[in-house]
Amino acid sequence: MSIWECAKCLGDNPAESESCEWCDTARDEADATRVHRQEAPDSRQQEIEAARAERLHQELDKLEEESARLWAAERQRRLVAQLEVIDSMTVSDRRACLRGLQLELHPDKHQRRRQPHAQALFLLVQARWQEDDQTRHQRRAKEASAREEAETRRCQEEEDAEQLKRRQECHEEDEEAEQLRRQKVAKEKFLQLEEERRRREVERGDLERRLNEERRQRYQAEKAKAQARKAKGKLPEHLSMILGSGKGSEMHKQSSVAQQQPKQKEEATADKSESEDEAEVITFESVAGEQVRTERARKRQQVKVREEQQRLWQGKDVPAIRVNVSDIQSHLCTIAASRNWIISDVKDFVETDHQVPAGQQRLLLGDRDVDDAEVLADLTAAAELNLVMIPCSIKYSHIDDFWEAFQTTWRVLQFASPSLRANRLIVRLALRKDWRAIQSASPALRSDRKLAKAALKQDGMALEVLAKEFQEDRSLALLAVRQNWRALRLLPAGLQADPVLAAAAVEQSAEAMEHVAPEMFGNRDFMLIMVQRDGLALKAAAAELQVDRQVVLAAIKQNPKAIMYASQKLRADPVLHAVLGSNPETARYLRLESGSRTQSDVSTFDEHNRGFTPSYANTELMAKFRGDGYRNFQEMSAAFRSGALRQAFLNRGDERTKEK
């Protein structure tokens, strides 16, 4: 059983007892454990109170010290003014005033905090008390001299400040005048360049008009020759070529040979260089050397662009732009940049802020990579630019590790750093394996003509991922279309109207007609090639070509059904009837009154009704059979199916049977 001991009588008491059984003292006063438990909170509270009192005492001391300092400053100011007045008094009055100040400023007369400050003031009064008349005059002279020097110095400083202000104003005026002069010079230069551009456009327009006029004259001359040969009974050469071999207009080819010879020489030289490049053996040493040269060239380009931007914005306020950089998952940072920054500056900021090395950053604007030397002002005209940062692995940022992975598959180029994507030899090796590697090349290499041709030789659809200017290059467009006719839809409207390009696409597939410019369907040479490829293409030809006998002849030679798209006038042409012969599927498209059409109806009727042998000697029945009472064969067939004509036919058959 637990017990507790009374601290007064030292008697033992049971645990449930609340008072001592021996001396009747309450347990809270006699049990040492409870007494200590009650005193502990009191001592903690005392410590807290003591700390609070100490803080209050320190704050009070600070306030008193600050009050004493302010009193001393104010009293010193008034004391200096009083001493100046006292100096002009008589000796007796002066000593009386100084004595009063001594009594007032004696340290023993002030509080403890003010005593150090009062001591300094008291010593100042005491020094005045001890000086004689000569010393006082000397002191007053020194003070007057000091005041004059101070006033002179102040005036000089004010004069210097005024001169400096005038010089600054003059400098600002000079700068403004210089800026206006530079603006005037820039404007004059711009006007000169604009005038030069207009002059060149006029010259180019004149040259194009002359060339068009020469082509028109050559065409007219060829046309006149063809008409002359036709008058002598000979078919034109280009029509004979179409109907014979199907290779397009020979005259058009001959007329363009002289113009294409210089270009063919250049293309031959370029092809020879490309074949040498393809035959070159590329080793790791050459790739590593090319990588060093590429990185140096990229740095030089960045320095050059920075210098150009500095010259461009020199003396001007550069507008600000906000650059928002995000990764695939979330927003990374917002940079308060200037419009003359380049992408390399943005990468340096991201490297400092997020510890991602600049060489391992890929920045995308929309769906395209941006190069390190591109200027922010060239990327957007808005006040905000949104970029997506894709970090590249260290493995695909160093040439040694990348080369090892590249030997396995070219697709690692998709994950490579921008500097490796700009390596020409790496991209050439990748293109030897697959043309799609051009999509992973740097923007500068996607604008390289040799690499573009290497990709287009594999698939013409590579034109979609190359630089936009290549889609307007006729030679590259022709290479792409010859490789894949679907590349025609990627070309601008001007090249879709090119007869050579359109013909190259249509020769591969008639579906290419969907992407040919509408004006091409009025081009006679092109439509001759088209109808030789597919006679039913006559349907898309212009109205004036559906009247052209040579075009229609070429179409029906390929497909006799093309006669349905010829004009009504040509359907009665005997030459077309001779070409069609007795073909029942096409002769019904000729004019109703033609003999070919009547004979075709009879042949078709007999072919579909072999079980009946009517007598065509009956004039009335033959009139119905041969469609004299109907506008076309369809109406006659419909009447036969309805029963009237069929019943007449059966009745006539029964009569012949009875006669036999």
C-alpha positions in Angstrom: 0.0 0.0 0.0 1.4 3.5 -1.0 1.8 6.1 1.7 2.9 9.7 2.0 5.0 11.3 4.7 4.0 14.5 6.4 6.8 17.2 6.2 5.9 18.6 9.6 5.5 15.6 11.9 7.2 13.0 9.7 4.3 10.7 10.2 3.3 8.2 7.6 -0.2 8.5 6.2 -2.2 6.3 3.7 -2.4 7.5 0.0 -6.2 8.1 0.1 -5.9 10.5 3.2 -6.0 14.2 2.3 -4.7 15.3 5.8 -2.1 14.1 8.3 -3.6 11.6 10.9 -1.0 12.7 13.4 -1.0 16.6 13.2 -4.2 17.3 11.1 -2.1 19.3 8.4 -3.6 19.4 5.0 -1.9 17.2 2.5 -1.3 20.1 0.0 0.8 21.8 2.7 2.5 18.7 4.2 3.1 16.4 1.2 6.5 17.5 -0.3 5.5 16.2 -3.7 2.4 18.3 -4.0 4.2 21.4 -2.7 6.9 21.1 -5.3 4.3 20.5 -8.1 2.5 23.8 -7.0 5.7 25.8 -6.7 7.1 24.9 -10.1 4.5 26.8 -12.2 5.0 29.8 -9.9 8.8 29.9 -10.5 8.3 29.6 -14.3 5.8 32.5 -14.2 8.4 34.6 -12.2 11.0 33.9 -14.9 8.6 35.1 -17.6 7.8 38.2 -15.7 11.4 38.9 -15.0 12.3 38.6 -18.8 9.4 40.9 -19.6 10.5 43.5 -17.1 14.1 43.3 -18.4 12.8 44.0 -22.0 10.7 46.9 -20.7 13.7 48.3 -18.8 15.9 48.1 -22.0 13.2 49.8 -24.1 12.8 52.5 -21.5 16.6 53.1 -21.5 16.6 53.4 -25.3 13.8 56.0 -25.1 15.6 57.9 -22.4 18.8 57.9 -24.4 17.0 59.1 -27.5 15.3 61.8 -25.5 18.6 63.0 -24.1 20.2 63.1 -27.5 17.4 65.2 -28.9 17.6 67.5 -25.9 21.3 68.0 -26.4 21.0 68.8 -30.1 18.3 71.4 -29.5 20.1 72.9 -26.5 23.4 73.1 -28.5 21.6 75.0 -31.2 20.2 77.5 -28.7 23.5 77.8 -26.9 25.4 78.7 -30.0 22.9 81.5 -30.7 23.2 82.7 -27.1 27.0 82.8 -27.2 26.9 84.9 -30.4 24.7 87.4 -28.5 26.9 87.3 -25.4 30.0 88.1 -27.4 28.7 91.6 -28.2 27.9 92.5 -24.5 30.1 94.3 -22.1 32.5 92.5 -19.9 30.3 92.5 -16.7 27.1 91.5 -18.6 29.0 88.9 -20.5 30.4 87.2 -17.4 27.0 87.3 -15.7 25.4 85.5 -18.6 28.2 83.0 -18.8 27.9 82.3 -15.1 24.2 81.7 -15.5 24.8 79.2 -18.3 27.4 77.4 -16.2 24.9 76.9 -13.4 22.3 75.8 -15.9 24.5 73.3 -17.8 26.5 71.8 -15.0 26.2 68.0 -15.2 25.1 67.6 -11.6 22.0 69.7 -12.4 20.7 67.1 -15.0 19.4 63.5 -15.1 21.8 60.6 -15.4 21.1 60.1 -19.2 21.6 63.8 -20.0 24.9 64.2 -18.0 27.3 63.2 -20.8 25.6 65.6 -23.2 25.4 68.4 -20.6 29.2 68.0 -19.9 30.1 68.9 -23.5 27.9 72.0 -23.4 29.3 73.0 -20.0 32.9 72.8 -21.3 32.0 75.0 -24.2 30.6 77.7 -21.8 33.7 77.2 -19.6 36.0 77.9 -22.5 34.3 81.1 -23.2 34.5 82.1 -19.6 38.3 81.6 -19.5 39.3 83.5 -22.7 40.3 87.2 -22.6 39.4 90.0 -24.9 42.3 89.4 -27.4 41.6 85.7 -27.6 37.9 86.5 -28.1 38.6 88.9 -31.0 40.8 86.3 -32.7 38.2 83.7 -32.3 35.5 85.9 -33.7 37.7 86.8 -36.7 38.4 83.1 -37.4 34.7 82.4 -37.2 33.9 85.2 -39.5 36.6 84.0 -41.9 35.2 80.5 -41.7 31.7 81.8 -42.5 33.0 83.7 -45.5 34.8 80.6 -46.8 31.7 78.5 -46.3 29.6 81.1 -48.2 32.2 81.3 -50.9 32.3 77.5 -51.2 28.5 77.3 -51.3 28.4 79.9 -54.1 31.1 78.1 -56.0 29.2 74.8 -55.6 26.0 76.4 -56.8 27.8 77.9 -59.8 29.4 74.5 -60.6 26.0 72.8 -60.4 24.5 75.4 -62.7 27.3 75.0 -65.2 26.9 71.2 -65.0 23.2 71.5 -65.6 23.8 73.7 -68.6 26.4 71.3 -70.0 23.9 68.4 -69.5 21.2 70.3 -71.3 23.6 71.1 -74.2 24.6 67.4 -74.3 21.0 66.3 -74.4 20.3 68.8 -77.2 23.3 67.5 -79.1 22.2 63.9 -78.6 18.7 64.7 -79.8 20.1 66.5 -82.8 22.3 63.5 -83.5 19.4 61.1 -83.2 17.3 63.2 -85.5 20.2 63.2 -88.0 20.6 59.4 -87.7 16.8 59.0 -88.2 17.0 61.3 -91.3 19.9 59.3 -92.7 18.1 56.0 -92.0 15.0 57.3 -93.6 16.9 58.5 -96.7 18.6 55.1 -96.9 15.3 53.3 -96.6 13.8 55.5 -99.3 16.8 54.7 -101.5 16.5 51.0 -100.9 12.7 51.2 -101.5 13.3 53.1 -104.7 15.9 50.5 -105.8 13.5 47.7 -105.0 10.7 49.3 -107.0 13.2 49.8 -109.9 14.2 46.2 -109.8 10.5 45.1 -109.7 9.8 47.3 -112.7 12.8 45.8 -114.5 11.7 42.3 -113.5 8.2 43.0 -114.7 9.5 44.3 -118.0 11.7 41.3 -118.4 8.8 38.9 -117.7 6.6 40.8 -120.1 9.3 40.5 -122.8 9.8 36.8 -122.1 6.0 36.2 -122.2 5.8 38.2 -125.4 8.6 36.1 -126.9 6.8 32.9 -125.8 3.6 34.1 -127.2 5.3 35.0 -130.5 6.9 31.6 -130.7 3.6 29.9 -129.9 1.9 31.9 -132.6 4.7 31.0 -135.1 4.3 27.3 -134.2 0.6 27.5 -134.5 0.9 29.1 -137.9 3.3 26.4 -139.0 0.9 23.7 -137.7 -2.0 25.3 -139.6 0.1 25.4 -142.7 0.9 21.7 -142.4 -2.7 21.0 -141.7 -3.7 22.8 -144.9 -1.3 20.5 -146.8 -3.1 17.5 -145.3 -0.5 16.6 -142.6 -1.3 16.2 -138.9 0.6 18.5 -136.5 3.7 17.0 -134.9 2.5 17.4 -131.3 -0.8 15.6 -132.1 1.0 12.7 -133.8 3.3 12.4 -130.8 0.3 12.3 -128.5 -1.7 9.8 -130.5 1.4 7.7 -131.1 3.9 7.6 -128.1 2.0 9.7 -125.6 4.9 11.9 -124.6 3.5 15.5 -124.8 4.2 18.3 -127.1 7.5 17.9 -129.0 7.5 21.5 -130.2 7.2 22.8 -126.7 10.1 20.6 -125.6 12.3 21.8 -128.5 11.5 25.5 -127.8 12.6 25.2 -124.2 15.9 23.3 -124.8 17.9 26.4 -125.5 16.6 28.0 -122.3 17.3 25.0 -120.1 20.9 24.3 -121.3 22.7 26.5 -118.7 20.5 25.3 -116.0 21.1 21.7 -117.0 24.9 22.3 -116.8 24.5 23.7 -113.2 22.3 20.7 -112.2 24.8 18.3 -113.7 27.6 19.9 -111.6 25.4 19.8 -108.5 24.5 16.1 -109.1 28.2 15.3 -109.5 28.9 17.0 -106.2 26.0 15.2 -104.5 27.2 11.8 -105.8 30.6 12.5 -104.4 29.0 13.4 -101.0 27.0 10.2 -101.1 30.1 8.1 -101.9 32.1 9.7 -99.1 32.9 7.5 -96.1 32.1 9.3 -92.9 34.1 8.3 -89.8 33.8 9.2 -86.1 36.9 11.4 -86.4 35.4 13.4 -89.2 32.1 13.8 -87.3 33.9 14.9 -84.1 35.9 17.5 -86.1 32.7 18.7 -87.8 31.1 19.0 -84.3 33.9 21.3 -83.1 33.6 23.5 -86.2 29.8 23.6 -85.9 30.0 24.8 -82.3 32.5 27.4 -83.1 30.4 28.6 -86.1 27.3 28.8 -83.9 29.1 30.9 -81.3 30.4 33.3 -84.0 26.9 33.6 -85.3 25.6 34.5 -81.9 28.3 37.1 -81.4 27.6 38.6 -84.8 23.8 38.8 -84.2 24.4 40.4 -80.8 26.6 43.1 -82.3 24.1 43.8 -85.1 21.3 44.2 -82.5 23.5 46.6 -80.4 24.1 48.7 -83.5 20.5 48.6 -84.5 19.2 49.7 -81.1 22.1 52.1 -80.2 20.7 55.2 -78.6 17.2 53.9 -78.6 14.9 52.5 -75.9 14.6 48.8 -76.5 11.0 47.6 -76.0 10.5 44.9 -73.3 9.0 41.5 -73.9 7.8 38.8 -71.5 9.1 35.3 -72.3 7.2 32.4 -70.7 9.2 29.2 -70.6 7.4 25.9 -69.8 8.3 22.3 -70.0 5.9 19.6 -71.1 4.2 19.4 -67.7 4.1 22.9 -66.1 5.3 26.5 -66.2 9.0 27.0 -65.4 9.7 30.8 -65.4 8.8 34.1 -66.8 11.7 36.3 -68.1 11.5 40.1 -68.4 13.6 40.3 -71.5 14.3 42.9 -74.2 13.3 42.5 -77.9 17.0 42.6 -78.9 17.7 39.4 -76.9 18.6 36.2 -78.8 17.5 32.7 -77.9 20.9 32.0 -76.4 20.3 34.7 -73.7 17.0 33.0 -72.8 18.8 29.7 -72.4 21.5 31.3 -70.2 18.7 32.7 -67.9 17.0 29.2 -67.7 20.4 27.6 -66.9 20.9 30.1 -64.0 17.4 29.7 -62.7 16.8 26.0 -63.1 20.4 24.5 -63.4 19.7 23.0 -66.9 22.8 23.5 -69.1 22.2 25.7 -72.1 23.6 23.1 -74.4 21.0 20.5 -73.3 18.0 22.8 -73.9 15.7 22.6 -76.9 13.3 25.5 -77.2 10.2 25.1 -79.3 8.0 27.9 -80.7 4.8 26.1 -81.6 5.9 23.0 -83.6 9.3 24.2 -84.7 12.8 24.5 -83.1 14.2 27.9 -82.6 17.9 28.5 -83.2 20.2 30.0 -80.6 21.0 33.0 -82.9 17.4 34.0 -83.6 16.3 37.4 -82.2 13.1 37.6 -80.0 11.8 40.5 -82.1 11.9 38.3 -85.2 9.8 35.5 -83.5 6.8 37.6 -82.5 5.4 41.1 -82.7 3.4 40.7 -79.5 4.5 41.7 -76.0 4.6 38.1 -74.9 6.4 35.0 -76.2 5.6 31.4 -75.2 8.4 28.8 -75.5 8.5 25.1 -74.6 11.7 23.8 -73.2 12.6 20.1 -73.8 15.7 19.0 -71.8 18.1 16.7 -73.6 19.8 13.8 -71.9 23.5 14.0 -71.2 23.8 10.8 -73.3 22.6 12.6 -76.4 24.5 15.8 -75.7 28.1 14.6 -76.0 29.4 13.3 -79.3 31.0 10.1 -77.9 27.9 8.7 -76.2 25.6 9.9 -79.1 27.8 8.3 -81.8 27.5 4.9 -80.0 23.7 5.1 -79.9 23.6 6.5 -83.5 25.3 3.4 -84.9 22.2 1.4 -83.8 19.4 3.7 -85.1 19.2 7.1 -86.7 16.1 7.9 -84.6 18.3 9.0 -81.6 18.7 12.2 -83.6 15.2 13.2 -82.4 16.5 13.4 -78.8 19.9 15.0 -79.6 21.0 18.4 -78.4 20.7 21.4 -80.7 24.5 21.4 -81.4 24.4 17.8 -82.6 21.3 18.5 -84.7 23.3 21.2 -86.5 26.1 18.8 -87.4 26.0 18.4 -91.2 27.7 15.0 -91.3 25.4 13.5 -88.7 22.4 14.6 -90.6 23.8 13.3 -93.9 24.4 9.9 -92.4 20.8 9.9 -91.0 19.4 10.9 -94.4 21.2 7.9 -96.0 19.1 5.7 -93.8 15.7 7.5 -93.9 14.5 10.9 -95.3 12.5 11.5 -92.2 15.7 12.4 -90.4 15.5 15.9 -92.0 12.7 16.6 -89.6 15.1 16.4 -86.7 17.8 18.6 -88.2 18.4 22.2 -87.1 16.5 25.0 -88.8 19.7 26.0 -90.6 20.2 22.5 -92.1 16.6 22.2 -93.1 17.3 25.2 -95.3 20.4 23.5 -96.9 19.8 22.8 -100.6 22.0 19.7 -100.8 20.3 18.0 -97.8 16.9 19.0 -99.2 17.7 17.3 -102.5 18.9 14.2 -100.7 15.6 14.0 -98.8 13.5 14.7 -101.9 15.2 11.9 -103.9 13.8 9.4 -101.4 10.3 10.9 -101.1 8.8 14.0 -102.6 6.6 14.5 -99.5 9.8 15.6 -97.6 9.0 19.0 -99.1 6.4 19.4 -96.3 9.1 19.6 -93.6 11.7 21.6 -95.5 12.1 25.3 -95.4 9.2 27.2 -97.0 11.4 28.8 -99.7 12.1 25.3 -101.1 8.4 24.9 -101.9 8.8 27.9 -104.3 11.9 26.5 -105.9 10.9 25.1 -109.3 13.8 22.7 -109.7 13.3 21.1 -106.2 9.5 21.1 -106.8 10.0 19.2 -110.0 12.3 16.7 -108.3 9.6 16.2 -105.5 6.7 15.8 -107.9 8.6 13.3 -110.1 9.3 11.3 -107.0 5.8 11.5 -105.5 3.0 13.2 -107.4 1.3 14.0 -104.0 3.9 16.7 -103.5 2.0 18.8 -106.0 -0.5 19.8 -103.3 2.3 21.3 -101.2 3.3 23.7 -103.9 2.1 27.3 -104.1 -0.6 28.3 -106.7 2.0 29.7 -109.1 3.8 26.3 -109.4 0.6 24.3 -109.5 -0.1 26.3 -112.7 3.3 25.2 -114.2 2.6 22.8 -117.2 5.8 20.7 -116.6 5.1 20.1 -112.9 1.4 19.4 -113.5 2.2 17.0 -116.4 4.8 15.2 -114.2 2.2 14.6 -111.5 -0.6 13.6 -113.9 1.6 11.1 -115.7 1.9 9.2 -112.4 -1.8 9.4 -111.4 -5.0 11.0 -112.7 -5.8 11.9 -109.1 -3.2 14.7 -109.3 -5.8 16.7 -111.3 -7.4 17.6 -107.9 -4.3 19.7 -107.1 -3.7 21.2 -110.5 -4.4 25.0 -110.8 -7.8 25.6 -112.5 -6.2 27.7 -115.3 -4.3 24.6 -116.4 -7.5 23.1 -117.8 -7.4 25.8 -120.4 -3.8 25.0 -121.4 -3.9 23.1 -124.7 -0.6 21.3 -124.4 -1.3 20.2 -120.9 -4.8 18.9 -121.8 -3.3 17.0 -124.7 -1.1 15.1 -122.2 -4.0 14.7 -119.8 -6.4 13.2 -122.3 -3.7 10.9 -123.6 -3.3 9.7 -120.0 -7.1 9.4 -119.4 -9.5 10.3 -122.1 -12.3 11.1 -119.6 -10.2 14.0 -118.4 -11.8 15.8 -121.3 -14.7 16.5 -118.8 -12.4 18.9 -116.9 -11.2 20.7 -120.0 -12.2 24.3 -120.7 -15.1 24.8 -123.1 -12.9 26.0 -125.9 -10.9 22.8 -125.7 -14.0 20.6 -125.8 -14.6 22.1 -129.2 -10.9 21.5 -130.3 -10.9 18.5 -132.7 -7.3 17.5 -131.9 -7.9 17.4 -128.2 -11.1 15.4 -128.6 -9.5 13.0 -131.0 -6.7 12.3 -128.5 -9.3 11.7 -125.8 -11.4 9.2 -127.7 -8.3 7.4 -128.9 -7.6 6.7 -125.3 -11.2 6.1 -124.2 -14.0 6.2 -126.7 -16.5 7.2 -124.0 -14.8 10.6 -123.8 -17.1 11.6 -126.7 -19.8 12.3 -124.1 -17.8 15.4 -123.0 -17.3 16.7 -126.5 -19.4 19.6 -127.8 -22.6 19.0 -129.6 -21.1 20.4 -132.8 -18.2 17.9 -132.7 -20.5 14.9 -132.1 -21.7 15.1 -135.7 -18.2 15.3 -137.0 -17.5 12.4 -139.5 -13.9 12.1 -138.4 -15.0 11.3 -134.8 -17.6 8.8 -136.2 -14.7 7.1 -138.1 -12.6 6.9 -135.0 -15.5 5.5 -133.0 -16.4 3.0 -135.6 -19.4 0.9 -134.6 -18.8 0.9 -130.8 -22.3 0.7 -129.4 -21.3 2.1 -126.0 -20.1 5.4 -127.4 -22.0 5.9 -130.6 -25.2 6.7 -128.6 -23.6 9.9 -127.5 -23.5 11.3 -131.0 -26.3 13.4 -132.4 -29.8 11.8 -132.7 -30.1 12.3 -136.4 -26.8 10.6 -137.2 -26.8 7.2 -138.9 -24.3 5.9 -136.3 -26.7 6.6 -133.5 -29.6 4.7 -135.3 -27.5 1.7 -136.1 -26.2 1.7 -132.5 -29.7 1.6 -131.1 -30.6 -1.4 -133.2 -27.4 -3.2 -132.2 -27.9 -2.6 -128.6 -31.5 -3.7 -128.7 -30.6 -6.9 -130.4 -27.8 -7.6 -127.9 -30.1 -7.2 -124.9 -33.1 -9.1 -126.4 -31.5 -12.2 -128.0 -34.6 -14.3 -127.3 -36.8 -12.4 -129.8 -36.4 -12.4 -133.6 -38.7 -9.6 -134.8 -39.2 -8.8 -138.5 -37.7 -5.5 -139.2 -39.6 -5.3 -142.4 -42.7 -4.0 -140.5 -42.3 -0.2 -140.9 -44.5 0.8 -137.9 -42.8 -1.6 -135.5 -39.4 -0.8 -136.8 -40.1 2.9 -136.2 -40.8 2.0 -132.6 -37.8 -0.4 -132.4 -35.4 2.0 -133.9 -36.4 4.9 -131.7 -37.9 7.2 -134.2 -40.7 8.0 -131.8 -38.3 8.5 -128.9 -35.7 11.1 -128.1 -33.1 8.6 -127.0 -32.4 5.0 -126.4 -33.2 5.3 -122.7 -36.8 6.3 -123.5 -37.2 3.4 -125.9 -35.9 1.0 -123.2 -38.2 2.5 -120.6 -41.2 2.0 -123.0 -40.2 -1.5 -123.7 -40.0 -2.3 -119.9 -43.4 -0.7 -119.3 -45.1 -3.3 -121.5 -46.5 -1.4 -124.5 -43.6 -1.9 -126.8 -42.9 -5.4 -125.5 -46.5 -6.5 -126.2 -46.4 -5.1 -129.7 -43.2 -7.0 -130.2 -44.7 -10.3 -128.9 -47.8 -9.9 -131.0 -45.6 -9.5 -134.1 -43.6 -12.5 -133.1 -46.8 -14.6 -132.8 -47.8 -13.5 -136.3 -44.5 -14.6 -137.8 -44.8 -18.0 -136.0 -48.3 -18.6 -137.6 -47.0 -17.6 -141.0 -44.1 -20.1 -140.7 
